[in-house]
Amino acid sequence: IENNSILHSCLVIPEGIISECLLLFEFSLICAHKMPDQKFIWRLHPLLDFQELKHQSKIFNNLPNNILLSNEKLDTDLQRSDSVLYRGSAAVINAINAGLKPIYYKQNNEMSIDPIYQQNIGKYVVASHSEFQNSINKPFSEEERLALINFSQDLYSPLDYSMFCDLFKGTKV
């Protein structure tokens, strides 16, 4: 994947649990075979590495050209993607703040582990390749993008260390 190929790149961000990685990677592999023009960037939680996963599953043996195993920084992967496929990863908040379209993969009859389950505007929930393809092909409006960014910033914002220091010193904020 070239650095300038931003469009049609889906960042796949599983949690740091091997079974969750394999579940999300297997689903996106099916999508990659059925959608050869769609790129997928597979990244791992910092606690895991691809060598470890390669011992757990044969899916890594013959990956199509539209799947990239990334060891880049999260920000780099966010910049070269326009959508994000996730399940329980809190990194979806970073993806939303970077303007990516969130797509949650939900298996049939399971309780949701979606960290942004409260948000419905601009987020897609898919259980099949065809639903994934439909969500990728739907336009992502600026209104949806802004609603998601506002939601994610209300949900999580970086710590303001000066406020913390003031509180710790006993001064009023």
Secondary structure, DSSP 4 states (H G I P E B T S, - for coil): --TT--TTEEEEE--S-HHHHHHHHHHHHHHHHH-TTSEEEE---TT--HHHHHTT-GGGTT--TTEEE--S-HHHHHHT-SEEEESS-TTHHHHHHTTPEEEEE--TT-----TTTT--TT-EEESSHHHHHHHHHS---HHHHHHHHHHHHHH-----HHHHHHHHHT---
